[in-house]
Amino acid sequence: MKKIKILTIILLIILITMVAFWGIYTQVQNRMENQVKDYSYAMDLAGSRVVRLIVSDENETTVKDSEGNVVEDSENLTDDEIAEKGYTKEETPYNSDEVKTVDNYKKSKEIIEKRFNELGISNYITKLDEETGDIIVEVTENENTDSIVSNLATTGKFEIVDSQTQEVLMDNNDIKLANVMYGADSSSATSSGTMVYLNIEFTKEGKSKLEEISTNYTKTTEDTNTTSEDANTTDENATTDETSDDTSSDDTTEKTITMKIDGEEIMTTSFDEPIRTGRLQLSIGSATTDTDTLNGYINQASNMAVVLDTGNMPVRYKVDTNEFIESDITQNELQIASYVMLGIVGLALIVLIIRYKLLGLLGAFSYVGLMSILLLVIRYANVVLSMEGIFGIAIVLILNYIFVNKFLNKLKDNRKDLSKEEVIKANKETYKEFFIRIIPVIIMVIAFSFVQWTPISSFGMAMIWGIALIALYNVIFTNNLLKLKAKKD
């Protein structure tokens, strides 16, 4: 029975190791895809995208009629048509001289950094040229980089306007927060899937404005009834349909609002009823069960929510350059370093087996299991791996080797006639000695994990997850394996 339990634990460790090093592949359409999450690499390993944002020198063009009112839908009018209708065209710079100040440049840089932080991106660098206002942004290259870069120059100017008069009814000052919500589609009994919503919550004043707007901009229906007698009194020569004593018609009038971001129309709508919650929920896309499509909607909604939640940049920017900078460390060099590390681990485990025989073999299997689980935890905990992070993983493997060696060393004199009590005692002593000695290291890596600089935080996060795993894993696997090896209770 003990042999079966030992074999079960060993097979489980082998399975975890195969998943960690080779993955789990399933067929997607005509290709095989690994379903195990990939590592998140920092700029020094994955390369980076460098974007230069320059202060926009573009002008905003408005067309006005003879009374000075803005003419809507004037984009398609030619200059001759504008002159023929008596309209005038005005060119106004987006960034006036009053706007182009150092304080506004700094505030714009801070807003860009807030957007990165709200998106959960910590691996970035921003630099400001206070003289020109140019901002250089460097961010890790991955599958989301294009989406991130496309929103860098978004000013974030939010407006709800009257669709006809263009009167601004609400703006950024009325927003309390914006976030993403999603849930099952409840609009149809037959459809299924997940809906993604952009949720906008307004301030106390904004809540009152929204209630007033949603009351005034609702669909209304006017009933018009005209009798044949009324028609005759209006005009003696009018004729009426003898088969009908009255006619009726329903005239529907609708006032609409338009929601804009940076002057671009997001949607035009009216309201079915007043909104008193102070909250707008706008659906993004349609209900879907496709994971890729759903993630696309979530990314789109997240980008919009972050732009709205972090405020309106005082300066309008445009992308001047957008370049990919390759890492100095190639994938081939990274693979060679990994093989060297695995080779060193293999030699160390052989030493363990030679020294402690069967106990060493069980300890070696347990060690490989911890290494495999650590690699999975690093991926799913979204630890951004830099060279410093890889160095942290190497230190964790050394610390775990020291732990296992201490544990086995306390049992080596009794390995032929080992009892469970001796294993338990040795385990407790090893934990006490080991973790008391590394308390300063634990304090240091906890502090490092909160540092915003990626090389340091990567090292700290890799170490803290590794130390936590040493404490948890060895009491579950290593301890139980050696207790099963014990010949007597």
N, C-alpha and C positions, 0 to 999 in steps of 0.2 A: 504493500500500500504506500509506504514511504517512497519507494522508487518511482511509483506512478505519479505521485505529487511532485517529486523533484523533476521528473521528465516533463510534466505539464508546465512547470514554471520555465524550464529551459526552452521548450518549444514556443512559449509565449514571448520570451525574450528574443528568440530567433525571428519570430513574426514581426515584432516591433522593429527590429533591426532592418529587416527587408523593406518595410514601409518607409523607414527613415532614410535609407540609402538609395533605394530603387523606386519607391513610390507605389501608387496604385493606379493602374491604367485601365480606362474604360473606353469603349468605342463611341465617338461623337461624330455622327455623319460618316464620312469615309476615312477618318483618322483616329488614332489612339491618343488620348490626352491623359496626362497625369493629374489625378484628382487631389493629390497632396499639395498643399499651399507651398509656393516658392518662397525663397528668402527675400527679405527687403534689404537692398544694399544701399549704403551711403554713397555720396558723390565720389569718394576716392576709389570705389570699386565699380560702380555702375556707370560712371560718367555723369555729366551734368549739362543742363540747358542754361545758357546764359542769355538773358534778355535785357536789352537796353530800352528803357522808356524815356522818351524825350517830351518836353512840354509842347503841346500841340500849338501850331501856328495857324490852324484852320479857322475859317469863319463860318458862322451860322447864317444861313440865307433865309430871310423872311420876305414874303410878298404881302403888301398891304393895299387895301382899296383906297378910294379917294377920301374916305372918312377916317382912315388910319386904323381900320380893323384888319387883323391878320386873316389872309385868305387861305382857307384850308384846301388840301388836295391840289396844291399849286406846283407840285414837283414835275408834272408832265407839261406844264405851260412853257412855250418858247418865249424868247425875249420879245418877238414881234406880237405874240398874243397878249403878253403882259402890257405892252405899250398900247395896243389896240383897245384893251378894256379899261385903260386909265389907271392901271395898277402901278405901284412902284416897288422896286426891289432894294432891300437893305442888307448890307453885309456887316455883321457884328462879330468881332473875335470872341471865340469861346473863352479865351484867357486874356482879360484886360490887364493893363499894367498894374492895377491895384491888386489883382489876384496873384501876380507872380512875385511872391515874397518868400523869404527863407522860412518863416513860420508855416506858411501854407505848404511848402515843399516838405517840411518835416512831418506835418500832419498827414499828408498824402502817403509818405513812407510808412508812418505808423499804421495807417488804415490797411495798407498792403500786408503788413506783418500780422495784423489782427485777422485778416482773411486766411492767411496761412495757418495760424494757430487754430482757428475755428474749424478748418478743414482737417485738423489733426496732422498737419505737416510741420515737422520740427527741423528737418534737414534742409535748410535754406540759408542763403546769405543775401543781405540787401545793403547796398552802398548808395549814398546820396552825394551828388555834387551840388553843394549849396549855392554855388555861383550861377550855374545854368539850370538847376532844378532837375537834371537828369538823374534817373534812378536805375541802377544796375541790379538785377535780380538773378541769383544763381540757385537752381533747384535740381534735385536728383532727377535723372532721366528714368522714367518708367511709363507704364501704359496710361497713366492719368496726366502726364505732363502737358500734352496738347490742350486738354480741357482746362488745366490750371492757367496756362499761358494765355489762352483766349480770353480769360476774364481779368487779367492783370490791368489792362488799360480801361476797364469799365469804371466809369466815374461813380455810378450807383445813385444817380439822381432819380428819386421815386416821385411820381405824381399821379394823382387821380384827378382828371379834368372833365369838365362838361364837354361832351362830344361835339356840340354845336358851337358854343361860345368860346371854348378852350379856357374857360375860367378854372384856375387851379383850386380844387376843393380840399385836397389833402397832400402832404408831402412827407419827406423823411422825418421831420420833427414830430410827426404823429405816430411813428412806429416805436413800439416797445421792444418787440423781438420778432424774429422770423426763424422758422425751423421747418423740418421735413417730417411729415406724418404719412403713414401708409397703413392700409388695412384691406379687408375683403371688400369686393365690389358688391354693394347692396342695392344698386339701382335697378337690377334686373334679376328676376327669379330664375332665369335660364342661363345667364352668363356666369362665369366663374373667373377668378383671377384676383390679382392684387392691384389696387389703385394707389398712386402716389400723389400726395397733396403738398402744395406749398402753403404753410400755415403762417399767417401774418396776424400778430396780436398788436393792438394799438394802445396808446397811453390813455389816461382817464379823459383828457380833452379829445383825443382822437376817437375814443369810443362814442362820445357824444356826437362828433362830426359824422361818424359812420352811420349812426342811427338816423340822423337827420337826412343824410344823403340817400340812404336806402328807403326812407319814407317818401322822399320827393321824386326819386328816380325809379318808380314802379310802373308796371304796365297798368293802364286804366282803360276802361271801356265806356263809351258814351252811347246811350240809346236814343235814336231819333225816330219819332212816330209822326206821320203825316196822314190825316184823314182826308177823304174826298170832299167833305164839306169845307175844310180849311183851304183846299186847293181851289174850289169854286169861288170862295170869297176873295182869293188873291187875284184871280184872273177869270173874268166871266167867260172868256172864249176858250179857256183851258178845258181839255177833255180828260176824263178819267176812265179807268178800266171798270166797266160795270160789274165785272165778276168779282171785284175786290173792293171792300169798303175802306180799307186802310193799307198802308205800306209801312214797313219798318226796316231799319238798317242798324248795324252795329259798327261804329267807327272806333278803331283801336288806336290810341295815341301812345307813344312810347318815348320817354326821355332816357337817354343812355349816358353812361360815363365811360371814359377810356382810361385804362391804366397804362402808364408809360414808365420805362426805365431808360435813362439817358436819351429821352426824346423818341425812343422806339416804342411803337405800340405793342403792348403785350396782349391785351384783350379789350373788347368793347362789350358792355353788357348792361342790363337793367336788373332790377330786383323784383322777386315775386312777393316779398314781404319785408318789413323792417327788420334790421339786424341789431339786436340789443346786447349781444354777447361781447362786442368789441373785438371780434375775430373774423377774419376772412380765410376760407380754405379754398384754394384754387387747384383743380385737378391738373396734373401734368401727364400728358399722353392719355392712354386708355388702359383699361384693365387687361392684365396679361399674366400668363403663367410661365413665360419664357424668362429664364434667369438673366440672360444677357440684356434683353430689352428692359427688364425691370431695373437692372443696375444702371442702365443708361438713363432711365427716367429719374432714378434716385440721384445720380450725379448731376443731372440738369437742375433738379429742384434744389439740391444742396448748394450748388454754385449761386443760384439766385437768392437763396436764403442768406448765405454768407454775405453777399453784396449788400442786401438790404439791412442785415443785422449790424454790419460794421460801419454804416453811415456813408455819407456822400463826400467823396474826395473833393477838396476845394479847387484843385487844379486838374484840368483835363489833359490826359497824356495819350500818346500814341506809340505803338511798337516801332522802334527804329531798326534794331537788329535782333535776330532770333537764331542762335547758333548752338549746336551740340558739340561739347568738348569731351573727347574720349578720355577714359581713365588711363593713367600711366601704368596701371596694373592690368595686364591682359587676363582673359579667362584661362588661357593655358598656364600662365604663371600661378594663378590662383589654384588650379587643379594640382599642379606640381607641389605647391605648399601643403595642400590637403593630403596628398599621398605621403609626403614626408612625415606629417603629423600622425597619420594612421600607422605608418611603419614604426615610428617611435613607440606608439601605444602598443602595437603588436609585440615588440621586443620586451617591453615592460611587463606585459601579461605573461610572456613565456618565462621570465624570471620568477614571477609570482607562482606559476605552476611548478617550476623546478624546486622552488624553496618549500612550498607547502603541500605538494602532491595533490590529492583529491580535493582538499579544502581550497587549495590555490586554483584548481580548475573551476570549482563552483564560484569562487570569488571573481575569477576572470569573466565567466558568463554574466554574473551580476554587473560587473563593471561595464561590459559592452552594452547591457540593457540600459544603464543610466546614460551612457553617451548617446544612444539612439533616441531616448526620450527627450534628452536635452536639446537635440537638434530639431525635434518636432515642436517642443515648447518655444524655442527661439522663433520659429516660423509663425506659429499661431498666436503668440503674444505680441506679434508685430514689432519685434526688436529690430531696429535698423542696424545692420551689420556694417561697421567700418573695420579697418585693419585693427584698430584698438579693440573692437568688439570680438574679433577673432582671437586676439591675444587673451581677452578675458575668458573665452571658452577654453583655451589651452590651459590657463591657470586653474579653472574649475576641474578639468580632467586630472591635473597634477594633484589638486587637493583631494579629489575622490580616491586617487591611487594611494595617497598617504593614509586616508581613512581606512580603506579596505586592508592595507598592509598592517596597520595597527591592530585592527580587529582580528585578523588571522594570526598575528604574532602572539596575541594573548591566548590563542587556542592551540598553538603548535605542540606544546608539551603534552597535551591530552588528546591529540587528534585520533589515537587508536581506540580510546575508551572515553569518548566525549558524551557528556550529558547535556540535556536541554538547559538545566540550571546554569551550567558553566557558560553556555552560549549567551544566555540572557545577561549574566553577570558581565561577561566580556563586552557585550554590546553597550551596556550602560556605562561602563568605565571608558570605553572608546569615545562615546558621545560626549561625556563630561570633559575628558582631556582635550579632545579635538576642538569642540566649539568654544570652550573657554579661551583657548589660545588664539582663535581667529576672530574674537570679538572686535578688535580694532579694525580688522579687514571688513567685517560686516558693516560697521558704522561708516567706514570710508565709502564702500560701494553704494550704500543707501544714499549718501550725500551726492555721489557722482550721478546716480540715476535721475536726480532732479535738476541737474545742470542742463541748460538749454543748448550748449554746444555739443553737436552730434558725436564727435569722437569720444568725448568724456562720457556722455550719457549712454552711448552704445556699450562702452566698457562696463559701466555701472550696471546696466540692465542685464547684460549677459552674465555678469558675476552674481547678481542678486538672485536671478532665476536658478543659476547653477547651484548656489549654496543652499537655497530652499529645497532643491531637488535632492541634494546629498542627504539632507536631514530627513526628508520624507521617504525617499526611495529605499534607502538602506535599511530602514526599520521594517519596511514591507517585504522587500525581495531578499536582500543579502541575509538579514537576520533569520528569515523563515527558511531559506535554503539551508543554512548551516544548522538550524534546529532540526530540520528533517534528516540531516546527516547524522545527528546524534544517535547513538545506539541504545541509550537507556534514558528513562525519564528521571 
